[in-house]
Amino acid sequence: EKGNGTEKNELECPECEYRSRSAFSWWKHLKEKHSTTPSLAGCLLRCDCGHESYSHMHGQECQTANFTIIRNEDAPIRRIEMTPQCVLCKIHPKTPGGYIMHLRRHHKTTLKGNGVYLKCSCGARYNHEKDYLKHDKKCTGTDYTLHKLDEN
């Protein structure tokens, strides 16, 4: 028999006052509010059945499915490297080219059409796909930031 995803124990966020009885909700909170994961935050989920994991998936398979958070107090809470969020949705494209393609394919628009440009870690700026493609031939950087056109 599978668990229903609701634990008896409240799972506490290591960074704020948030608490949840759902391992999935706790995991999602860490990712969305603090840009981290249980592993990066030094938090292990230990089920009453003995299973230990950084994932919330065990709760869907185990009929016991009652977790306790085991925190390595000495470990600093590390963060997920986040790329800029799309100006129109919650997606975080991984590369500048992916950002441009995402806007074009999913939103039928462009960087310039949304009043933004991308800035590569090398300092290059572009708000047109053609400019990015020229730049991409010369630069291997994938780190980038998003800026409003009226910003310097």
Long-range contacts (C-beta under 8 A, 24 or more apart in sequence): 1-63, 2-60, 2-61, 2-62, 2-63, 3-59, 3-60, 3-61, 3-62, 3-63, 3-64, 3-65, 4-65, 5-59, 5-60, 5-65, 7-59, 7-65, 7-66, 7-67, 8-66, 9-66, 9-67, 9-68, 11-45, 11-67, 11-69, 12-69, 14-41, 14-42, 14-43, 14-69, 14-71, 14-77, 15-41, 15-77, 22-59, 23-56, 23-58, 23-59, 23-65, 23-67, 24-56, 24-59, 26-56, 27-55, 27-56, 31-80, 34-77, 34-79, 35-79, 35-80, 35-82, 36-77, 36-78, 36-79, 36-80, 37-80, 40-77, 40-78, 40-79, 40-80, 41-71, 41-75, 41-77, 41-78, 42-71, 42-72, 42-73, 42-74, 42-75, 42-76, 42-77, 43-69, 43-70, 43-71, 43-72, 44-69, 44-70, 44-71, 44-72, 45-69, 45-70, 46-70, 83-144, 84-118, 84-144, 84-145, 84-146, 85-146, 87-114, 87-116, 87-146, 88-114, 94-142, 95-142, 95-144, 96-120, 96-126, 96-132, 96-136, 96-142, 96-144, 97-132, 97-133, 97-136, 99-144, 99-146, 100-129, 100-132, 104-129, 112-149, 115-148, 115-149, 115-150, 116-146, 116-147, 116-148, 116-149, 117-146, 117-147, 117-149, 118-144, 118-145, 118-146, 118-147, 119-144, 119-145, 119-146, 119-147, 120-144
